[in-house]
């Protein structure tokens, strides 16, 4: 099974990719919901890459957190 097919099985996770870029998008009612989805998505990506003798470059990754509140959130993601 391909990487994107496996990622589509993670609840709360959406995948957008183009060429060598993969974006994991997660939504949830709580911070814990989408953190869990992102962690599961990362585990799928890491396992897929290791099985092929590859690795993702964490330095090239970033997290953008969007929320509806107007005040800073206390949670650390």
PQR file with spaces between the fields and no chain letter, atoms N, CA, C, O and H, PARSE charges and radii, in Angstrom:
ATOM       1  N    UNK     1       0.849   -1.179    0.000 -0.4000 1.5000
ATOM       2  CA   UNK     1       0.000    0.000    0.000 -0.0000 2.0000
ATOM       3  C    UNK     1       0.892    1.238    0.000  0.5500 1.7000
ATOM       4  O    UNK     1       1.893    1.287    0.714 -0.5500 1.4000
ATOM       5  N    UNK     2       0.534    2.221   -0.788 -0.4000 1.5000
ATOM       6  CA   UNK     2       1.318    3.440   -0.898 -0.0000 2.0000
ATOM       7  C    UNK     2       1.188    4.334    0.328  0.5500 1.7000
ATOM       8  O    UNK     2       0.293    4.157    1.155 -0.5500 1.4000
ATOM       9  H    UNK     2      -0.279    2.182   -1.368  0.4000 1.0000
ATOM      10  N    UNK     3       2.090    5.286    0.425 -0.4000 1.5000
ATOM      11  CA   UNK     3       2.120    6.195    1.574 -0.0000 2.0000
ATOM      12  C    UNK     3       0.804    6.952    1.721  0.5500 1.7000
ATOM      13  O    UNK     3       0.231    6.986    2.810 -0.5500 1.4000
ATOM      14  H    UNK     3       2.817    5.430   -0.247  0.4000 1.0000
ATOM      15  N    UNK     4       0.324    7.552    0.652 -0.4000 1.5000
ATOM      16  CA   UNK     4      -0.890    8.367    0.771 -0.0000 2.0000
ATOM      17  C    UNK     4      -2.110    7.515    1.107  0.5500 1.7000
ATOM      18  O    UNK     4      -2.991    7.958    1.843 -0.5500 1.4000
ATOM      19  H    UNK     4       0.790    7.525   -0.233  0.4000 1.0000
ATOM      20  N    UNK     5      -2.165    6.306    0.578 -0.4000 1.5000
ATOM      21  CA   UNK     5      -3.277    5.406    0.904 -0.0000 2.0000
ATOM      22  C    UNK     5      -3.248    5.070    2.388  0.5500 1.7000
ATOM      23  O    UNK     5      -4.298    5.021    3.029 -0.5500 1.4000
ATOM      24  H    UNK     5      -1.449    5.946   -0.020  0.4000 1.0000
ATOM      25  N    UNK     6      -2.075    4.842    2.938 -0.4000 1.5000
ATOM      26  CA   UNK     6      -1.966    4.543    4.368 -0.0000 2.0000
ATOM      27  C    UNK     6      -2.321    5.772    5.210  0.5500 1.7000
ATOM      28  O    UNK     6      -2.976    5.650    6.245 -0.5500 1.4000
ATOM      29  H    UNK     6      -1.222    4.883    2.417  0.4000 1.0000
ATOM      30  N    UNK     7      -1.892    6.945    4.769 -0.4000 1.5000
ATOM      31  CA   UNK     7      -2.198    8.164    5.525 -0.0000 2.0000
ATOM      32  C    UNK     7      -3.692    8.469    5.510  0.5500 1.7000
ATOM      33  O    UNK     7      -4.216    9.011    6.483 -0.5500 1.4000
ATOM      34  H    UNK     7      -1.359    7.044    3.928  0.4000 1.0000
ATOM      35  N    UNK     8      -4.384    8.132    4.431 -0.4000 1.5000
ATOM      36  CA   UNK     8      -5.836    8.374    4.354 -0.0000 2.0000
ATOM      37  C    UNK     8      -6.606    7.537    5.375  0.5500 1.7000
ATOM      38  O    UNK     8      -7.768    7.831    5.655 -0.5500 1.4000
ATOM      39  H    UNK     8      -3.959    7.691    3.641  0.4000 1.0000
ATOM      40  N    UNK     9      -5.985    6.509    5.932 -0.4000 1.5000
ATOM      41  CA   UNK     9      -6.634    5.673    6.937 -0.0000 2.0000
ATOM      42  C    UNK     9      -6.557    6.271    8.341  0.5500 1.7000
ATOM      43  O    UNK     9      -7.232    5.791    9.251 -0.5500 1.4000
ATOM      44  H    UNK     9      -5.041    6.271    5.705  0.4000 1.0000
ATOM      45  N    UNK    10      -5.746    7.308    8.528 -0.4000 1.5000
ATOM      46  CA   UNK    10      -5.616    7.939    9.843 -0.0000 2.0000
ATOM      47  C    UNK    10      -6.805    8.870   10.049  0.5500 1.7000
ATOM      48  O    UNK    10      -7.015    9.801    9.272 -0.5500 1.4000
ATOM      49  H    UNK    10      -5.197    7.698    7.789  0.4000 1.0000
ATOM      50  N    UNK    11      -7.572    8.617   11.087 -0.4000 1.5000
ATOM      51  CA   UNK    11      -8.767    9.417   11.382 -0.0000 2.0000
ATOM      52  C    UNK    11      -8.359   10.841   11.770  0.5500 1.7000
ATOM      53  O    UNK    11      -7.474   11.040   12.602 -0.5500 1.4000
ATOM      54  H    UNK    11      -7.401    7.861   11.718  0.4000 1.0000
ATOM      55  N    UNK    12      -9.018   11.827   11.155 -0.4000 1.5000
ATOM      56  CA   UNK    12      -8.772   13.224   11.462 -0.0000 2.0000
ATOM      57  C    UNK    12      -7.627   13.836   10.676  0.5500 1.7000
ATOM      58  O    UNK    12      -7.245   14.980   10.923 -0.5500 1.4000
ATOM      59  H    UNK    12      -9.737   11.666   10.479  0.4000 1.0000
ATOM      60  N    UNK    13      -7.073   13.083    9.727 -0.4000 1.5000
ATOM      61  CA   UNK    13      -5.910   13.553    8.971 -0.0000 2.0000
ATOM      62  C    UNK    13      -6.254   13.664    7.495  0.5500 1.7000
ATOM      63  O    UNK    13      -6.917   12.789    6.936 -0.5500 1.4000
ATOM      64  H    UNK    13      -7.383   12.154    9.527  0.4000 1.0000
ATOM      65  N    UNK    14      -5.807   14.730    6.873 -0.4000 1.5000
ATOM      66  CA   UNK    14      -5.925   14.902    5.431 -0.0000 2.0000
ATOM      67  C    UNK    14      -4.519   15.083    4.878  0.5500 1.7000
ATOM      68  O    UNK    14      -3.636   15.594    5.568 -0.5500 1.4000
ATOM      69  H    UNK    14      -5.270   15.441    7.327  0.4000 1.0000
ATOM      70  N    UNK    15      -4.312   14.667    3.641 -0.4000 1.5000
ATOM      71  CA   UNK    15      -2.986   14.725    3.035 -0.0000 2.0000
ATOM      72  C    UNK    15      -3.059   15.494    1.733  0.5500 1.7000
ATOM      73  O    UNK    15      -3.941   15.259    0.907 -0.5500 1.4000
ATOM      74  H    UNK    15      -5.028   14.252    3.081  0.4000 1.0000
ATOM      75  N    UNK    16      -2.123   16.418    1.555 -0.4000 1.5000
ATOM      76  CA   UNK    16      -1.995   17.158    0.312 -0.0000 2.0000
ATOM      77  C    UNK    16      -0.536   17.034   -0.106  0.5500 1.7000
ATOM      78  O    UNK    16       0.366   17.328    0.679 -0.5500 1.4000
ATOM      79  H    UNK    16      -1.407   16.609    2.226  0.4000 1.0000
ATOM      80  N    UNK    17      -0.309   16.606   -1.324 -0.4000 1.5000
ATOM      81  CA   UNK    17       1.063   16.443   -1.766 -0.0000 2.0000
ATOM      82  C    UNK    17       1.258   16.902   -3.192  0.5500 1.7000
ATOM      83  O    UNK    17       0.336   16.881   -4.008 -0.5500 1.4000
ATOM      84  H    UNK    17      -1.042   16.367   -1.962  0.4000 1.0000
ATOM      85  N    UNK    18       2.478   17.316   -3.474 -0.4000 1.5000
ATOM      86  CA   UNK    18       2.867   17.696   -4.814 -0.0000 2.0000
ATOM      87  C    UNK    18       4.358   17.435   -4.958  0.5500 1.7000
ATOM      88  O    UNK    18       5.155   17.931   -4.162 -0.5500 1.4000
ATOM      89  H    UNK    18       3.227   17.333   -2.812  0.4000 1.0000
ATOM      90  N    UNK    19       4.734   16.672   -5.954 -0.4000 1.5000
ATOM      91  CA   UNK    19       6.137   16.319   -6.201 -0.0000 2.0000
ATOM      92  C    UNK    19       6.741   15.727   -4.932  0.5500 1.7000
ATOM      93  O    UNK    19       6.305   14.667   -4.481 -0.5500 1.4000
ATOM      94  H    UNK    19       4.086   16.269   -6.600  0.4000 1.0000
ATOM      95  N    UNK    20       7.730   16.387   -4.352 -0.4000 1.5000
ATOM      96  CA   UNK    20       8.377   15.829   -3.160 -0.0000 2.0000
ATOM      97  C    UNK    20       7.910   16.503   -1.871  0.5500 1.7000
ATOM      98  O    UNK    20       8.577   16.384   -0.843 -0.5500 1.4000
ATOM      99  H    UNK    20       8.085   17.247   -4.718  0.4000 1.0000
ATOM     100  N    UNK    21       6.793   17.199   -1.903 -0.4000 1.5000
ATOM     101  CA   UNK    21       6.244   17.851   -0.707 -0.0000 2.0000
ATOM     102  C    UNK    21       4.996   17.106   -0.251  0.5500 1.7000
ATOM     103  O    UNK    21       4.119   16.798   -1.058 -0.5500 1.4000
ATOM     104  H    UNK    21       6.250   17.296   -2.738  0.4000 1.0000
ATOM     105  N    UNK    22       4.923   16.824    1.027 -0.4000 1.5000
ATOM     106  CA   UNK    22       3.752   16.194    1.622 -0.0000 2.0000
ATOM     107  C    UNK    22       3.300   17.048    2.789  0.5500 1.7000
ATOM     108  O    UNK    22       4.102   17.398    3.656 -0.5500 1.4000
ATOM     109  H    UNK    22       5.636   17.075    1.682  0.4000 1.0000
ATOM     110  N    UNK    23       2.034   17.381    2.816 -0.4000 1.5000
ATOM     111  CA   UNK    23       1.457   18.180    3.894 -0.0000 2.0000
ATOM     112  C    UNK    23       0.428   17.345    4.631  0.5500 1.7000
ATOM     113  O    UNK    23      -0.483   16.782    4.024 -0.5500 1.4000
ATOM     114  H    UNK    23       1.383   17.097    2.112  0.4000 1.0000
ATOM     115  N    UNK    24       0.579   17.270    5.939 -0.4000 1.5000
ATOM     116  CA   UNK    24      -0.393   16.585    6.785 -0.0000 2.0000
ATOM     117  C    UNK    24      -1.252   17.658    7.441  0.5500 1.7000
ATOM     118  O    UNK    24      -0.732   18.550    8.112 -0.5500 1.4000
ATOM     119  H    UNK    24       1.319   17.727    6.432  0.4000 1.0000
ATOM     120  N    UNK    25      -2.549   17.576    7.251 -0.4000 1.5000
ATOM     121  CA   UNK    25      -3.494   18.538    7.810 -0.0000 2.0000
ATOM     122  C    UNK    25      -4.393   17.798    8.784  0.5500 1.7000
ATOM     123  O    UNK    25      -4.959   16.757    8.449 -0.5500 1.4000
ATOM     124  H    UNK    25      -2.971   16.851    6.706  0.4000 1.0000
ATOM     125  N    UNK    26      -4.522   18.332    9.979 -0.4000 1.5000
ATOM     126  CA   UNK    26      -5.350   17.669   10.986 -0.0000 2.0000
ATOM     127  C    UNK    26      -6.330   18.662   11.582  0.5500 1.7000
ATOM     128  O    UNK    26      -6.002   19.828   11.804 -0.5500 1.4000
ATOM     129  H    UNK    26      -4.062   19.177   10.251  0.4000 1.0000
ATOM     130  N    UNK    27      -7.531   18.183   11.836 -0.4000 1.5000
ATOM     131  CA   UNK    27      -8.579   18.979   12.467 -0.0000 2.0000
ATOM     132  C    UNK    27      -9.130   18.195   13.640  0.5500 1.7000
ATOM     133  O    UNK    27      -9.140   16.964   13.633 -0.5500 1.4000
ATOM     134  H    UNK    27      -7.797   17.236   11.656  0.4000 1.0000
ATOM     135  N    UNK    28      -9.583   18.914   14.638 -0.4000 1.5000
ATOM     136  CA   UNK    28     -10.188   18.245   15.772 -0.0000 2.0000
ATOM     137  C    UNK    28     -10.867   19.236   16.678  0.5500 1.7000
ATOM     138  O    UNK    28     -10.649   20.443   16.573 -0.5500 1.4000
ATOM     139  H    UNK    28      -9.574   19.914   14.645  0.4000 1.0000
ATOM     140  N    UNK    29     -11.698   18.719   17.578 -0.4000 1.5000
ATOM     141  CA   UNK    29     -12.390   19.582   18.530 -0.0000 2.0000
ATOM     142  C    UNK    29     -11.455   20.026   19.648  0.5500 1.7000
ATOM     143  O    UNK    29     -11.644   21.086   20.245 -0.5500 1.4000
ATOM     144  H    UNK    29     -11.875   17.739   17.664  0.4000 1.0000
ATOM     145  N    UNK    30     -10.452   19.210   19.924 -0.4000 1.5000
ATOM     146  CA   UNK    30      -9.495   19.563   20.972 -0.0000 2.0000
ATOM     147  C    UNK    30      -8.086   19.470   20.412  0.5500 1.7000
ATOM     148  O    UNK    30      -7.845   18.813   19.399 -0.5500 1.4000
ATOM     149  H    UNK    30     -10.299   18.349   19.439  0.4000 1.0000
ATOM     150  N    UNK    31      -7.166   20.134   21.086 -0.4000 1.5000
ATOM     151  CA   UNK    31      -5.766   20.059   20.692 -0.0000 2.0000
ATOM     152  C    UNK    31      -5.291   18.619   20.695  0.5500 1.7000
ATOM     153  O    UNK    31      -4.547   18.214   19.802 -0.5500 1.4000
ATOM     154  H    UNK    31      -7.362   20.667   21.909  0.4000 1.0000
ATOM     155  N    UNK    32      -5.705   17.845   21.674 -0.4000 1.5000
ATOM     156  CA   UNK    32      -5.291   16.450   21.768 -0.0000 2.0000
ATOM     157  C    UNK    32      -5.747   15.646   20.551  0.5500 1.7000
ATOM     158  O    UNK    32      -5.038   14.743   20.108 -0.5500 1.4000
ATOM     159  H    UNK    32      -6.309   18.174   22.399  0.4000 1.0000
ATOM     160  N    UNK    33      -6.925   15.966   20.007 -0.4000 1.5000
ATOM     161  CA   UNK    33      -7.440   15.252   18.831 -0.0000 2.0000
ATOM     162  C    UNK    33      -6.499   15.390   17.644  0.5500 1.7000
ATOM     163  O    UNK    33      -6.129   14.396   17.019 -0.5500 1.4000
ATOM     164  H    UNK    33      -7.501   16.700   20.367  0.4000 1.0000
ATOM     165  N    UNK    34      -6.111   16.625   17.333 -0.4000 1.5000
ATOM     166  CA   UNK    34      -5.288   16.776   16.137 -0.0000 2.0000
ATOM     167  C    UNK    34      -3.826   16.461   16.384  0.5500 1.7000
ATOM     168  O    UNK    34      -3.114   16.085   15.453 -0.5500 1.4000
ATOM     169  H    UNK    34      -6.411   17.432   17.841  0.4000 1.0000
ATOM     170  N    UNK    35      -3.365   16.605   17.612 -0.4000 1.5000
ATOM     171  CA   UNK    35      -2.001   16.161   17.918 -0.0000 2.0000
ATOM     172  C    UNK    35      -1.898   14.653   17.719  0.5500 1.7000
ATOM     173  O    UNK    35      -0.914   14.165   17.164 -0.5500 1.4000
ATOM     174  H    UNK    35      -3.944   16.911   18.368  0.4000 1.0000
ATOM     175  N    UNK    36      -2.900   13.924   18.166 -0.4000 1.5000
ATOM     176  CA   UNK    36      -2.910   12.466   17.996 -0.0000 2.0000
ATOM     177  C    UNK    36      -2.897   12.101   16.511  0.5500 1.7000
ATOM     178  O    UNK    36      -2.149   11.213   16.100 -0.5500 1.4000
ATOM     179  H    UNK    36      -3.699   14.321   18.618  0.4000 1.0000
ATOM     180  N    UNK    37      -3.715   12.774   15.705 -0.4000 1.5000
ATOM     181  CA   UNK    37      -3.757   12.496   14.269 -0.0000 2.0000
ATOM     182  C    UNK    37      -2.412   12.790   13.616  0.5500 1.7000
ATOM     183  O    UNK    37      -1.947   12.011   12.784 -0.5500 1.4000
ATOM     184  H    UNK    37      -4.323   13.495   16.039  0.4000 1.0000
ATOM     185  N    UNK    38      -1.778   13.909   13.983 -0.4000 1.5000
ATOM     186  CA   UNK    38      -0.475   14.248   13.409 -0.0000 2.0000
ATOM     187  C    UNK    38       0.600   13.257   13.836  0.5500 1.7000
ATOM     188  O    UNK    38       1.449   12.876   13.030 -0.5500 1.4000
ATOM     189  H    UNK    38      -2.155   14.542   14.659  0.4000 1.0000
ATOM     190  N    UNK    39       0.570   12.840   15.092 -0.4000 1.5000
ATOM     191  CA   UNK    39       1.547   11.857   15.562 -0.0000 2.0000
ATOM     192  C    UNK    39       1.381   10.528   14.840  0.5500 1.7000
ATOM     193  O    UNK    39       2.368    9.888   14.476 -0.5500 1.4000
ATOM     194  H    UNK    39      -0.120   13.150   15.747  0.4000 1.0000
ATOM     195  N    UNK    40       0.136   10.112   14.633 -0.4000 1.5000
ATOM     196  CA   UNK    40      -0.105    8.869   13.910 -0.0000 2.0000
ATOM     197  C    UNK    40       0.339    9.009   12.448  0.5500 1.7000
ATOM     198  O    UNK    40       0.922    8.084   11.883 -0.5500 1.4000
ATOM     199  H    UNK    40      -0.665   10.632   14.928  0.4000 1.0000
ATOM     200  N    UNK    41       0.066   10.148   11.851 -0.4000 1.5000
ATOM     201  CA   UNK    41       0.501   10.400   10.478 -0.0000 2.0000
ATOM     202  C    UNK    41       2.015   10.386   10.349  0.5500 1.7000
ATOM     203  O    UNK    41       2.560    9.827    9.398 -0.5500 1.4000
ATOM     204  H    UNK    41      -0.408   10.900   12.310  0.4000 1.0000
ATOM     205  N    UNK    42       2.690   11.003   11.308 -0.4000 1.5000
ATOM     206  CA   UNK    42       4.152   11.007   11.287 -0.0000 2.0000
ATOM     207  C    UNK    42       4.692    9.584   11.420  0.5500 1.7000
ATOM     208  O    UNK    42       5.653    9.222   10.741 -0.5500 1.4000
ATOM     209  H    UNK    42       2.248   11.457   12.081  0.4000 1.0000
ATOM     210  N    UNK    43       4.086    8.778   12.283 -0.4000 1.5000
ATOM     211  CA   UNK    43       4.532    7.391   12.464 -0.0000 2.0000
ATOM     212  C    UNK    43       4.400    6.615   11.155  0.5500 1.7000
ATOM     213  O    UNK    43       5.277    5.821   10.815 -0.5500 1.4000
ATOM     214  H    UNK    43       3.306    9.072   12.835  0.4000 1.0000
ATOM     215  N    UNK    44       3.312    6.839   10.421 -0.4000 1.5000
ATOM     216  CA   UNK    44       3.117    6.179    9.127 -0.0000 2.0000
ATOM     217  C    UNK    44       4.211    6.620    8.155  0.5500 1.7000
ATOM     218  O    UNK    44       4.814    5.788    7.476 -0.5500 1.4000
ATOM     219  H    UNK    44       2.599    7.485   10.697  0.4000 1.0000
ATOM     220  N    UNK    45       4.466    7.928    8.089 -0.4000 1.5000
ATOM     221  CA   UNK    45       5.501    8.453    7.185 -0.0000 2.0000
ATOM     222  C    UNK    45       6.876    7.899    7.534  0.5500 1.7000
ATOM     223  O    UNK    45       7.620    7.472    6.651 -0.5500 1.4000
ATOM     224  H    UNK    45       3.976    8.603    8.640  0.4000 1.0000
ATOM     225  N    UNK    46       7.207    7.906    8.804 -0.4000 1.5000
ATOM     226  CA   UNK    46       8.520    7.440    9.252 -0.0000 2.0000
ATOM     227  C    UNK    46       8.711    5.952    8.941  0.5500 1.7000
ATOM     228  O    UNK    46       9.760    5.546    8.442 -0.5500 1.4000
ATOM     229  H    UNK    46       6.602    8.252    9.521  0.4000 1.0000
ATOM     230  N    UNK    47       7.700    5.155    9.238 -0.4000 1.5000
ATOM     231  CA   UNK    47       7.768    3.719    8.959 -0.0000 2.0000
ATOM     232  C    UNK    47       7.910    3.466    7.459  0.5500 1.7000
ATOM     233  O    UNK    47       8.708    2.625    7.045 -0.5500 1.4000
ATOM     234  H    UNK    47       6.848    5.485    9.644  0.4000 1.0000
ATOM     235  N    UNK    48       7.146    4.185    6.652 -0.4000 1.5000
ATOM     236  CA   UNK    48       7.189    4.034    5.205 -0.0000 2.0000
ATOM     237  C    UNK    48       8.580    4.369    4.677  0.5500 1.7000
ATOM     238  O    UNK    48       9.130    3.636    3.854 -0.5500 1.4000
ATOM     239  H    UNK    48       6.497    4.868    6.988  0.4000 1.0000
ATOM     240  N    UNK    49       9.148    5.479    5.152 -0.4000 1.5000
ATOM     241  CA   UNK    49      10.469    5.899    4.688 -0.0000 2.0000
ATOM     242  C    UNK    49      11.555    4.911    5.116  0.5500 1.7000
ATOM     243  O    UNK    49      12.403    4.543    4.304 -0.5500 1.4000
ATOM     244  H    UNK    49       8.701    6.074    5.820  0.4000 1.0000
ATOM     245  N    UNK    50      11.541    4.483    6.362 -0.4000 1.5000
ATOM     246  CA   UNK    50      12.556    3.551    6.855 -0.0000 2.0000
ATOM     247  C    UNK    50      12.536    2.233    6.079  0.5500 1.7000
ATOM     248  O    UNK    50      13.589    1.656    5.808 -0.5500 1.4000
ATOM     249  H    UNK    50      10.851    4.782    7.022  0.4000 1.0000
ATOM     250  N    UNK    51      11.349    1.760    5.723 -0.4000 1.5000
ATOM     251  CA   UNK    51      11.232    0.512    4.970 -0.0000 2.0000
ATOM     252  C    UNK    51      11.866    0.635    3.586  0.5500 1.7000
ATOM     253  O    UNK    51      12.168   -0.372    2.946 -0.5500 1.4000
ATOM     254  H    UNK    51      10.493    2.228    5.943  0.4000 1.0000
ATOM     255  N    UNK    52      12.067    1.866    3.128 -0.4000 1.5000
ATOM     256  CA   UNK    52      12.638    2.104    1.804 -0.0000 2.0000
ATOM     257  C    UNK    52      14.041    2.703    1.884  0.5500 1.7000
ATOM     258  O    UNK    52      14.578    3.171    0.880 -0.5500 1.4000
ATOM     259  H    UNK    52      11.821    2.684    3.649  0.4000 1.0000
ATOM     260  N    UNK    53      14.630    2.686    3.078 -0.4000 1.5000
ATOM     261  CA   UNK    53      15.981    3.224    3.257 -0.0000 2.0000
ATOM     262  C    UNK    53      16.046    4.728    3.102  0.5500 1.7000
ATOM     263  O    UNK    53      17.072    5.272    2.695 -0.5500 1.4000
ATOM     264  H    UNK    53      14.193    2.306    3.893  0.4000 1.0000
ATOM     265  N    UNK    54      14.957    5.399    3.424 -0.4000 1.5000
ATOM     266  CA   UNK    54      14.865    6.849    3.288 -0.0000 2.0000
ATOM     267  C    UNK    54      14.618    7.480    4.656  0.5500 1.7000
ATOM     268  O    UNK    54      14.369    6.783    5.640 -0.5500 1.4000
ATOM     269  H    UNK    54      14.123    4.957    3.755  0.4000 1.0000
ATOM     270  N    UNK    55      14.691    8.796    4.699 -0.4000 1.5000
ATOM     271  CA   UNK    55      14.369    9.528    5.924 -0.0000 2.0000
ATOM     272  C    UNK    55      13.814   10.897    5.543  0.5500 1.7000
ATOM     273  O    UNK    55      14.231   11.498    4.553 -0.5500 1.4000
ATOM     274  H    UNK    55      14.894    9.362    3.900  0.4000 1.0000
ATOM     275  N    UNK    56      12.878   11.371    6.339 -0.4000 1.5000
ATOM     276  CA   UNK    56      12.368   12.728    6.162 -0.0000 2.0000
ATOM     277  C    UNK    56      13.299   13.678    6.905  0.5500 1.7000
ATOM     278  O    UNK    56      13.930   13.281    7.885 -0.5500 1.4000
ATOM     279  H    UNK    56      12.539   10.883    7.143  0.4000 1.0000
ATOM     280  N    UNK    57      13.393   14.905    6.462 -0.4000 1.5000
ATOM     281  CA   UNK    57      14.282   15.893    7.058 -0.0000 2.0000
ATOM     282  C    UNK    57      13.474   16.808    7.979  0.5500 1.7000
ATOM     283  O    UNK    57      12.807   17.727    7.502 -0.5500 1.4000
ATOM     284  H    UNK    57      12.880   15.228    5.666  0.4000 1.0000
ATOM     285  N    UNK    58      13.525   16.565    9.314 -0.4000 1.5000
ATOM     286  CA   UNK    58      12.735   17.369   10.247 -0.0000 2.0000
ATOM     287  C    UNK    58      13.019   18.875   10.175  0.5500 1.7000
ATOM     288  O    UNK    58      12.129   19.682   10.444 -0.5500 1.4000
ATOM     289  H    UNK    58      14.066   15.819    9.701  0.4000 1.0000
ATOM     290  N    UNK    59      14.230   19.254    9.821 -0.4000 1.5000
ATOM     291  CA   UNK    59      14.574   20.680    9.735 -0.0000 2.0000
ATOM     292  C    UNK    59      13.736   21.381    8.669  0.5500 1.7000
ATOM     293  O    UNK    59      13.485   22.582    8.763 -0.5500 1.4000
ATOM     294  H    UNK    59      14.953   18.599    9.603  0.4000 1.0000
ATOM     295  N    UNK    60      13.309   20.638    7.667 -0.4000 1.5000
ATOM     296  CA   UNK    60      12.503   21.214    6.588 -0.0000 2.0000
ATOM     297  C    UNK    60      11.010   21.183    6.899  0.5500 1.7000
ATOM     298  O    UNK    60      10.193   21.552    6.056 -0.5500 1.4000
ATOM     299  H    UNK    60      13.513   19.662    7.591  0.4000 1.0000
ATOM     300  N    UNK    61      10.657   20.749    8.090 -0.4000 1.5000
ATOM     301  CA   UNK    61       9.253   20.649    8.485 -0.0000 2.0000
ATOM     302  C    UNK    61       8.873   21.792    9.402  0.5500 1.7000
ATOM     303  O    UNK    61       9.706   22.318   10.140 -0.5500 1.4000
ATOM     304  H    UNK    61      11.321   20.450    8.774  0.4000 1.0000
ATOM     305  N    UNK    62       7.619   22.168    9.350 -0.4000 1.5000
ATOM     306  CA   UNK    62       7.131   23.198   10.275 -0.0000 2.0000
ATOM     307  C    UNK    62       5.682   22.889   10.629  0.5500 1.7000
ATOM     308  O    UNK    62       4.980   22.190    9.899 -0.5500 1.4000
ATOM     309  H    UNK    62       6.941   21.741    8.751  0.4000 1.0000
ATOM     310  N    UNK    63       5.258   23.422   11.754 -0.4000 1.5000
ATOM     311  CA   UNK    63       3.897   23.252   12.227 -0.0000 2.0000
ATOM     312  C    UNK    63       3.238   24.620   12.254  0.5500 1.7000
ATOM     313  O    UNK    63       3.778   25.571   12.820 -0.5500 1.4000
ATOM     314  H    UNK    63       5.828   23.990   12.348  0.4000 1.0000
ATOM     315  N    UNK    64       2.079   24.710   11.644 -0.4000 1.5000
ATOM     316  CA   UNK    64       1.290   25.937   11.680 -0.0000 2.0000
ATOM     317  C    UNK    64      -0.016   25.580   12.360  0.5500 1.7000
ATOM     318  O    UNK    64      -0.720   24.669   11.925 -0.5500 1.4000
ATOM     319  H    UNK    64       1.641   23.937   11.185  0.4000 1.0000
ATOM     320  N    UNK    65      -0.337   26.287   13.414 -0.4000 1.5000
ATOM     321  CA   UNK    65      -1.523   25.994   14.217 -0.0000 2.0000
ATOM     322  C    UNK    65      -2.529   27.130   14.046  0.5500 1.7000
ATOM     323  O    UNK    65      -2.276   28.262   14.458 -0.5500 1.4000
ATOM     324  H    UNK    65       0.235   27.027   13.767  0.4000 1.0000
ATOM     325  N    UNK    66      -3.664   26.819   13.440 -0.4000 1.5000
ATOM     326  CA   UNK    66      -4.740   27.797   13.260 -0.0000 2.0000
ATOM     327  C    UNK    66      -5.849   27.495   14.252  0.5500 1.7000
ATOM     328  O    UNK    66      -6.203   26.334   14.459 -0.5500 1.4000
ATOM     329  H    UNK    66      -3.870   25.900   13.105  0.4000 1.0000
ATOM     330  N    UNK    67      -6.397   28.530   14.864 -0.4000 1.5000
ATOM     331  CA   UNK    67      -7.536   28.349   15.760 -0.0000 2.0000
ATOM     332  C    UNK    67      -8.411   29.590   15.687  0.5500 1.7000
ATOM     333  O    UNK    67      -8.007   30.621   15.150 -0.5500 1.4000
ATOM     334  H    UNK    67      -6.110   29.473   14.696  0.4000 1.0000
ATOM     335  N    UNK    68      -9.602   29.477   16.227 -0.4000 1.5000
ATOM     336  CA   UNK    68     -10.559   30.579   16.150 -0.0000 2.0000
ATOM     337  C    UNK    68     -10.454   31.563   17.310  0.5500 1.7000
ATOM     338  O    UNK    68     -11.066   32.631   17.271 -0.5500 1.4000
ATOM     339  H    UNK    68      -9.931   28.639   16.663  0.4000 1.0000
ATOM     340  N    UNK    69      -9.703   31.225   18.320 -0.4000 1.5000
ATOM     341  CA   UNK    69      -9.625   32.118   19.478 -0.0000 2.0000
ATOM     342  C    UNK    69      -8.808   33.362   19.158  0.5500 1.7000
ATOM     343  O    UNK    69      -7.929   33.342   18.296 -0.5500 1.4000
ATOM     344  H    UNK    69      -9.206   30.358   18.352  0.4000 1.0000
ATOM     345  N    UNK    70      -9.105   34.419   19.853 -0.4000 1.5000
ATOM     346  CA   UNK    70      -8.364   35.661   19.654 -0.0000 2.0000
ATOM     347  C    UNK    70      -7.252   35.820   20.695  0.5500 1.7000
ATOM     348  O    UNK    70      -6.424   36.725   20.595 -0.5500 1.4000
ATOM     349  H    UNK    70      -9.819   34.435   20.553  0.4000 1.0000
ATOM     350  N    UNK    71      -7.244   34.959   21.664 -0.4000 1.5000
ATOM     351  CA   UNK    71      -6.197   35.006   22.684 -0.0000 2.0000
ATOM     352  C    UNK    71      -5.268   33.792   22.505  0.5500 1.7000
ATOM     353  O    UNK    71      -5.695   32.754   21.999 -0.5500 1.4000
ATOM     354  H    UNK    71      -7.917   34.224   21.745  0.4000 1.0000
ATOM     355  N    UNK    72      -4.024   33.921   22.911 -0.4000 1.5000
ATOM     356  CA   UNK    72      -3.097   32.801   22.754 -0.0000 2.0000
ATOM     357  C    UNK    72      -3.576   31.562   23.504  0.5500 1.7000
ATOM     358  O    UNK    72      -4.128   31.665   24.600 -0.5500 1.4000
ATOM     359  H    UNK    72      -3.677   34.764   23.322  0.4000 1.0000
ATOM     360  N    UNK    73      -3.360   30.392   22.909 -0.4000 1.5000
ATOM     361  CA   UNK    73      -3.727   29.121   23.536 -0.0000 2.0000
ATOM     362  C    UNK    73      -2.621   28.698   24.489  0.5500 1.7000
ATOM     363  O    UNK    73      -1.445   28.876   24.173 -0.5500 1.4000
ATOM     364  H    UNK    73      -2.912   30.308   22.019  0.4000 1.0000
ATOM     365  N    UNK    74      -2.963   28.143   25.644 -0.4000 1.5000
ATOM     366  CA   UNK    74      -1.945   27.729   26.614 -0.0000 2.0000
ATOM     367  C    UNK    74      -1.255   26.410   26.260  0.5500 1.7000
ATOM     368  O    UNK    74      -0.168   26.130   26.766 -0.5500 1.4000
ATOM     369  H    UNK    74      -3.919   27.999   25.901  0.4000 1.0000
ATOM     370  N    UNK    75      -1.880   25.592   25.389 -0.4000 1.5000
ATOM     371  CA   UNK    75      -1.313   24.296   25.052 -0.0000 2.0000
ATOM     372  C    UNK    75      -0.057   24.450   24.205  0.5500 1.7000
ATOM     373  O    UNK    75       0.062   25.371   23.398 -0.5500 1.4000
ATOM     374  H    UNK    75      -2.763   25.820   24.978  0.4000 1.0000
ATOM     375  N    UNK    76       0.867   23.532   24.406 -0.4000 1.5000
ATOM     376  CA   UNK    76       2.046   23.448   23.561 -0.0000 2.0000
ATOM     377  C    UNK    76       1.812   22.300   22.589  0.5500 1.7000
ATOM     378  O    UNK    76       1.438   21.202   23.002 -0.5500 1.4000
ATOM     379  H    UNK    76       0.770   22.783   25.062  0.4000 1.0000
ATOM     380  N    UNK    77       2.028   22.543   21.312 -0.4000 1.5000
ATOM     381  CA   UNK    77       1.833   21.519   20.287 -0.0000 2.0000
ATOM     382  C    UNK    77       3.192   21.097   19.771  0.5500 1.7000
ATOM     383  O    UNK    77       3.280   20.238   18.895 -0.5500 1.4000
ATOM     384  H    UNK    77       2.332   23.435   20.976  0.4000 1.0000
